[in-house]
Amino acid sequence: MSDNAKLISTIIVKGVLENTSPFVIGTGKGDIIDVEIIRDENGNPYIPATSFVGALRHHISKNFKEEDKDIWEYFWGSKKEKKDNHKDLEIQSHFIVSDVKIKSKKNESDIAIRDGIEIDEKSGIAKDKAKYDYEIVNKNLEFEFKAEIRIRQKYKNNVDIVLKILKTIITELKDGKVQFGGFNTKGFGRFELKDVQVLKFNFPEDGISYLNFLHDGYLQKNEFDLNNVDILQKKENNDCTITGDFSIKSSLIISSYTTNPKDPDRVHIKYDGKNVLTGTSLKGAIRSRAFKIVNTLCENNQEENDKLKTLFGWADTENKEKTKYKSRIIIDESIVDGVIEKEQTRIKIDRFTGGVIAGALFQSKPLWHNDETVKLKIKIRDAKDWEVGLLLLALKDLWNEDLPIGGEKNIGRGVLKGKKIEIMYKGQKYTIQKNTDDGKTNKVFVNDEEKKELESFVREFLKEVRGVEC
């Protein structure tokens, strides 16, 4: 072994990762369920190290600048092409992560089943044979996180850059900014790192301490302080973040599975016993309305418009094309508290006779308006002015009670009423809210200057739509 390859120190990072939203890391199509959660040898859900590091590297690369390309490749690993004989030269990663395993024992309630549908943008209804089921791992579970960074003789003078990368990783994980697994544009896969412990072992003097750590798992004297280490410089981006407060006008139901025979036929979706407004339902409704807005302004539909595909995401389900687009719109799930859950019995009427159809009695248990606040959070990555304008038009319909969410919309369910919206874009904050100070009026209030700027985004959208071939 050359002196350059000599291992001179090792940095260990340990902590607990808590998933603050459900996550999906699947094994592919199962025998019964379309997407099954990956499980370890004990039947517990876990995150494979390959999936974890891949998502982490993508996030850091996308949002932070490389200070030194050689150190970057030393840290993450890479594959280069040698020009002389055209063979690949592999650089082994020196950032080593273990599989992220759950801390608690196996619990059947850790995993739930949800179903999804594909909406036809033209008709606004579900496509035929486009229903699918998938497993999710419920939120607020704790997973063990352990990573090791190896420092070799050749890079002993560049340890400061390695520490910057490490500090950036820990900071982003602590802030819950990295998402893992599938459906992450619908609010899934958010984790937060806590109880972080950083240790450093210098060799050969700390060799015995390192062996003791491997055996006991904790050594206070080797704790390493990263407080004085800076993070990497952030890249500039034009992300747009929209948060909103809404209430339910009448009732809301997003149907879910129930295994209790005493439950009604339809119940609202929950996890951890709390009602939730799913990102999948909200995003599906906003996507459908956005396409409808564009179609209204154009003579023909916009299904072939690549700009809409790159904004909302697109994949060819018929395998005619290999091109896929990952959605740049992320919509989080939100807990719905303060509502009333009350069962309602319904019947089906024969359209010809006007009488009740035999055997068509069923019960549903929606959420009813009481004292709730439904919070929405939407993010557009690398947003353009016209895309912000399009989202504003869709949110205007949601605000004005013209864009229902969830099921049983034909009887008035799923309508929301806007209370407040805040938009952060290009360093500027815009606020739209209802002025109810006098207890009588319900007018929308927005600053005149901000109103002009928001209207300019809509004008950019109109220019963009009229400039494409329809």
Secondary structure by P-SEA (a helix, b strand, c coil): ccccccccbbbbbbbbbbccbbbbbccccccccccccccccccbbbbcaaaaaaaaaaaaaaccccccaaaaaaacccccccccccbbbbbbbccccccccccccccccccbbbbbbbbccccccccccccccccccccbbbbbbbbbbbbccccccaaaaaaaaaaaaaaaaaacccccccccccccbbbbbcbbbbbbbccccaaaaaaaaaaccccccccccccccccccccccbbbbbbbbbbbcccccbbbbbccccccccccccccccccccaaaaaaaaaaaaaaaaaaaccccccccaaaaaacbbbcccccccccccccbbbbbbbbcbbbbbbbbbbbbccccccccccccbbbbbbbbcbbbbbbbbbbccccaaaaaaaaaaaaaaaacccccccccccccbbbbbcbbbbbcccbbbbbbbbccccccbbbbbbaaaaaaaaaaaaaaaaaaaaccc
